[in-house]
Amino acid sequence: MAVVTFTDEFTSSVAAKKLFTALILDADNLIPKLMPQAFKSIETIQGNGGPGSIKKMTFAEDAGPGLTHVKHRIDALDEEKMTYSYTR
């Protein structure tokens, strides 16, 4: 198994805090509504949503053959610095 680090930086007219809140903190509710063709649901199956929690992303039936879901563990979440780290 390899460690992969991904950093994304882009310019937006939307404030960074608002984007972080939508894409990370409210993702469980927001992403399935915005992308129902790709995601059926996102749910926390263990923990309270903070570090150590496990989330399950269930793909829509039309997402592709053999794709049903993926789980990941939240390793770190810092709302002040707007950083998020997870392991699949």
N, C-alpha and C positions, 0 to 999 in steps of 0.2 A: 504494500500500500504506500502511496506517495502523498506528500503534503502539497497541496495546491493553495496558493494565495492569490486572491483576486481583489483588485482595487479598481474602483470605478470613479471617475471624476468627470463631471459635465457641467455646463452652464445652463441655468434655468431662470426663468422669470419668477418662479415660485421659490419662496424662502426655504433654505436648507432644512430647518427644523420641521416645517410643514411636510416636506417630502419624506424625511426620515420617519415622521409619525405615520404617514400614510403607507409607505412601502415596507416598514419594519414593524412598528407597533400595532397598526390596524390592519396588517396584511391578511390576517385570518378571515376577516369579514370583507375587505375591499377587493382583493384579487379575484376571488371566485365570481364576484358581481361584475367586475370589469372584463374578465376573460373566461366566461362560462364555457367557451368552446375548448378551453385547455384545462381548466381546473373545476372539479366538482365541489371540493371542499378543502379547507385547511383547518385542522383541529389540534389542540394541545391534548395529548393523550397521557402525559405525566408532568406534574409540576404546575407552577403558577404562571408560566410564560417567561420567566427569568432564566438565568444561568442554571443548567442542569435539567431544564425542561426538555421534553421530547415532543416534536410536532410531526404530524402526518399530513402530507399533501396528497389528496386523492385526485387523480387525473380524470377528465371527462372521458366518456366512452369513445369518442372520436379522436382522442389524442394520439393514438397510434397502436399498432398491434403489440401486445405483450406489456403495455404500460398500464399499471393499475394505481400504484402509489409509491411514494418515497418518504422515508422518515429521516429526520435530522435532530441532533441534540444541540441546544444552544449552549455554547461554551462561555461566551461573554456578551454582555449587553450594557452599554454605557450611553444613557440618554443625553447626558451633558456633552460628551465628546462626539456623539452621534456615530458610535461604532457598534458593530454586530459581528460576532464570530460564531460559526457553527461547524459541526462535523456530521457527515452523512454516514 
